[in-house]
Amino acid sequence: MNHKKILVTGGAGFIGSHLCERLLAEGNEVLCLDNYFTGSKDNVVHLLDNPYFELIRHDVVHPFHADVDEIYNLACPASPVHYQYNAIKTIKTSVMGAINMLGLAKRLRAKVLQASTSEVYGDPHVHPQPESYWGNVNPIGIRSCYDEGKRCAETLFMDYHRQNGVRIKIVRIFNTYGPRMNPEDGRVVSNFIVQALRGEDITIYGDGLQTRSFQYVDDMVEAMVRMMATDDSFVGPVNTGNPGEFTMLELANLVLELTGSKSKLIFQPLPSDDPKQRKPDISLAKEKLNWEPKIKLRDGLVKTIEYFDKVI
């Protein structure tokens, strides 16, 4: 088997830690880079005994040098609570992080994958969202540090590819959930589970009829690994998400059922620039990656609830 040296930025984060685990299981050597702004050593502590795993505290805003074959660039706070906490830091992480990882890939002739986001579509006028849709983003809103940071990173990836022949891959990640999500990240799945387990009221914003599509983290990691393995001529972007739509009310009721919680639902006003619906068109991922999500929401929630039950 061909062992590779692989760098994962944001590797101690929620998705990053699952990706590190998967890459190690396949017999690779993994360098995990994280500054622990939202990532946590707890997410990767079980990997530290593996001689092929290396954990490095580093911020991707500063250049990094190591000899690797592949780079997965996941470093960036990804929930509104965290990315709005220090908006300037968020956009620097996206933009400088992309420049630094692309520069490294260029020097090493390594392949580099950008973990982009469904947020590049903003509050979409097109439903579901195909990769060809340019999006509807407010460039001066409270979410723009993240949305525009990620859009700019995609621009940089394409320009390094066109101008310098860097081998790039871009995946646009839609809502992902699973064990090791940060309980305080303000995302809907973690919010509902934490509130239900603590017996607190479950907060629903707006009328609860806005929809989201949820993919389990193992499905997401599978898509990334398959994307990295594609031919150099295919760069993306590719949507990776679950086209099954659920309303917030449906999700809340499922969480209540699975936790056996007595929590009540309470309704709050919708936050600014919050998209009403989000649903990926994944026909490109099916065609190019032979990929679609396999894990049902109910099954994934059971595993996620088990994790939260231990940590909160």
C-alpha positions in Angstrom: 0.0 0.0 0.0 1.2 3.5 -0.8 1.7 5.4 2.5 1.4 9.1 2.2 2.4 12.0 4.4 -0.7 14.1 4.9 -1.2 17.5 6.5 -4.6 18.3 8.0 -5.1 21.9 9.1 -7.8 22.2 11.7 -7.1 18.6 12.4 -8.2 18.8 16.1 -11.6 20.2 15.1 -14.8 18.3 14.8 -14.5 17.2 11.1 -10.7 17.3 11.1 -10.3 14.8 14.0 -12.6 12.3 12.2 -10.5 12.8 9.0 -7.2 12.3 10.8 -8.6 9.0 12.2 -9.7 7.8 8.8 -6.3 8.7 7.1 -4.4 6.9 9.9 -6.6 3.8 9.5 -5.7 3.7 5.9 -2.0 3.5 6.9 -0.9 7.1 6.2 1.3 9.4 8.3 -0.7 12.4 9.5 0.5 15.8 10.6 -2.4 17.5 12.5 -2.1 21.3 12.7 -4.4 23.3 15.0 -4.3 26.4 17.1 -7.1 25.2 19.4 -9.3 28.3 18.8 -12.3 26.0 18.3 -10.5 22.6 18.0 -9.6 20.7 21.1 -6.8 18.3 22.1 -9.6 16.1 23.5 -10.7 15.3 20.0 -7.4 13.7 19.1 -6.0 12.6 22.4 -6.8 8.9 21.5 -4.6 9.2 18.4 -1.4 10.5 20.3 -0.2 6.9 20.9 -0.1 6.3 17.1 3.5 6.7 16.0 2.3 7.9 12.6 0.3 10.8 14.1 1.9 14.1 15.0 0.1 17.0 16.7 1.4 20.5 16.1 0.1 23.7 17.6 0.1 26.2 14.8 -2.0 29.0 13.4 -2.4 28.9 9.5 -2.3 32.7 9.4 1.5 32.1 9.6 3.4 30.1 7.0 4.1 26.4 7.8 6.7 24.2 6.3 6.7 20.4 6.2 7.3 17.8 3.5 3.9 16.3 2.7 2.1 14.7 -0.3 -1.4 16.0 0.4 -2.9 18.8 2.4 -6.5 19.0 3.7 -7.2 22.7 4.6 -9.9 22.6 7.2 -8.7 25.3 9.6 -11.4 27.9 10.2 -14.0 28.5 12.9 -17.2 27.3 11.3 -20.1 28.3 13.6 -21.6 31.8 13.9 -20.9 32.0 17.6 -17.2 31.3 17.0 -16.6 33.1 13.7 -18.4 36.3 14.8 -16.4 36.3 18.1 -13.4 37.7 16.2 -14.5 38.4 12.7 -11.2 39.8 11.5 -9.4 36.7 12.7 -11.9 34.5 10.9 -11.4 36.2 7.5 -7.6 36.2 8.0 -7.8 32.4 8.8 -9.7 31.8 5.5 -7.6 34.0 3.3 -4.1 33.8 4.8 -4.6 30.1 5.6 -5.5 29.5 1.9 -2.5 31.5 0.7 -0.1 29.7 3.0 -1.3 26.2 2.2 -1.4 26.9 -1.5 2.2 28.3 -1.3 3.2 25.1 0.5 1.4 22.9 -2.1 3.0 24.8 -4.9 6.6 24.3 -3.6 6.0 20.6 -2.8 3.9 19.9 -5.9 1.4 18.4 -3.4 -2.3 18.1 -3.8 -4.4 20.4 -1.6 -8.1 20.2 -0.8 -10.1 23.2 0.4 -12.9 22.6 2.9 -15.3 25.2 1.6 -18.9 25.6 2.7 -22.5 25.9 1.6 -22.3 29.4 3.0 -20.7 30.5 -0.3 -24.3 30.4 -1.6 -25.5 32.8 1.1 -29.3 33.0 1.3 -30.0 31.2 -2.0 -32.5 32.2 -4.6 -32.0 28.8 -6.3 -33.2 25.6 -4.7 -31.6 23.1 -4.4 -28.1 24.7 -4.9 -26.0 23.4 -7.7 -22.2 24.2 -7.9 -22.9 26.5 -10.9 -25.0 28.9 -8.7 -23.0 32.0 -7.8 -24.8 32.7 -4.6 -26.6 35.6 -2.8 -24.2 36.8 -0.1 -24.3 40.1 1.8 -20.7 41.3 1.7 -21.1 43.6 4.7 -23.2 41.6 7.1 -22.3 39.9 10.4 -21.8 36.6 8.6 -19.6 37.9 5.8 -16.3 37.4 7.6 -17.0 33.7 7.1 -19.0 33.6 3.9 -16.7 36.0 2.0 -13.6 34.6 3.6 -14.5 31.2 2.2 -15.5 32.6 -1.2 -12.2 34.4 -1.4 -10.4 31.1 -0.5 -12.1 29.4 -3.4 -10.9 32.3 -5.7 -7.3 31.9 -4.4 -7.5 28.1 -5.0 -8.7 28.6 -8.6 -6.0 31.3 -9.3 -3.2 29.2 -7.9 -4.4 26.4 -10.1 -4.7 28.4 -13.3 -1.6 30.5 -12.8 0.8 28.1 -11.1 -0.7 24.7 -11.9 -1.3 23.8 -8.3 -3.2 20.5 -7.9 -6.3 21.6 -6.1 -9.7 20.2 -4.9 -12.6 22.2 -3.6 -15.5 20.6 -1.6 -18.5 22.7 -0.4 -19.6 21.2 2.9 -23.2 21.4 3.9 -24.5 21.0 7.5 -22.5 18.2 9.1 -23.1 16.7 12.6 -21.8 13.9 14.7 -19.6 13.1 17.8 -17.0 15.7 18.8 -19.2 18.7 17.7 -18.5 21.5 20.2 -21.4 21.5 22.6 -21.3 25.3 22.8 -21.0 26.0 19.0 -24.6 27.3 18.7 -25.4 24.9 15.8 -28.8 23.5 15.6 -28.0 19.8 16.1 -25.7 20.4 19.1 -28.1 23.1 20.6 -31.1 20.8 20.5 -29.3 17.8 21.9 -27.6 19.7 24.7 -30.9 21.5 25.6 -32.8 18.2 25.6 -30.2 16.3 27.7 -30.1 19.2 30.2 -33.9 19.4 30.3 -33.8 23.0 29.2 -36.3 24.6 26.8 -35.5 23.9 23.1 -35.0 27.1 21.2 -36.5 27.3 17.8 -35.8 30.5 15.7 -38.6 31.8 13.5 -41.5 29.5 12.9 -39.4 26.3 12.8 -40.4 25.6 9.2 -37.0 26.7 7.8 -35.2 23.6 6.5 -31.7 22.3 6.7 -30.0 19.2 5.3 -27.8 17.2 7.7 -25.0 14.8 6.8 -23.3 12.5 9.3 -19.6 13.2 9.7 -18.5 9.8 8.4 -20.3 10.4 5.1 -18.5 13.8 4.9 -15.1 12.3 5.5 -15.7 9.6 2.9 -16.6 12.4 0.3 -13.3 14.3 1.1 -11.1 11.2 0.8 -12.8 10.3 -2.5 -12.4 13.9 -3.8 -8.7 13.9 -2.9 -8.3 10.6 -4.9 -9.9 12.0 -8.1 -7.9 12.7 -11.2 -5.9 16.0 -11.3 -8.2 17.3 -14.1 -11.2 17.4 -11.7 -10.9 20.3 -9.2 -14.5 20.9 -8.2 -16.1 22.6 -6.5 -18.3 19.7 -5.4 -21.2 19.9 -3.0 -21.1 17.3 -0.2 -24.2 17.2 1.8 -27.4 15.4 2.4 -30.3 16.3 0.1 -32.8 15.1 2.6 -34.5 18.2 4.0 -35.8 18.5 7.6 -37.6 21.4 9.2 -36.3 22.6 12.5 -39.5 21.3 14.2 -39.0 17.8 12.8 -35.4 17.8 14.0 -36.4 19.1 17.5 -39.1 16.4 17.8 -36.7 13.6 16.7 -34.2 14.8 19.3 -36.9 14.8 22.0 -37.9 11.3 21.0 -34.4 9.9 21.0 -33.3 11.5 24.3 -36.6 10.9 26.1 -36.4 14.5 27.2 -39.3 16.4 28.7 -38.0 19.7 27.3 -40.5 22.2 25.8 -40.2 24.0 22.5 -39.9 27.8 22.7 -39.8 30.2 19.7 -37.4 33.1 19.2 -37.0 35.7 16.3 -34.8 34.6 13.4 -31.2 35.9 13.4 -29.9 38.4 10.8 -28.9 36.9 7.4 -30.0 33.4 8.4 -30.8 31.4 5.3 -34.4 30.1 5.1 -33.5 26.9 3.3 -30.3 25.0 2.4 -30.3 21.9 0.3 -27.4 20.6 -1.9 -27.7 19.4 -5.4 -25.3 16.4 -5.2 -25.6 15.1 -8.7 -21.9 16.1 -9.4 -20.7 14.2 -6.3 -22.7 11.1 -7.4 -21.2 11.3 -10.9 -17.6 12.2 -10.1 -17.1 10.6 -6.7 -19.6 7.8 -6.8 -20.7 9.2 -3.5 -23.9 9.9 -1.6 -24.7 10.0 2.1 -25.5 6.6 3.6 -26.2 7.3 7.2 -29.8 8.1 8.2 -30.5 11.1 10.4 -32.0 8.9 13.1 -29.0 6.6 13.2 -26.5 9.5 13.2 -28.4 11.3 15.9 -28.3 8.2 18.2 -24.4 8.2 18.0 -24.2 12.0 18.5 -26.5 11.9 21.5 -24.4 9.1 23.1 -21.3 11.3 22.7 -23.0 14.4 24.2 -24.3 12.3 27.0 -20.7 11.6 28.0 -19.3 15.1 27.7 -21.9 17.5 29.0 
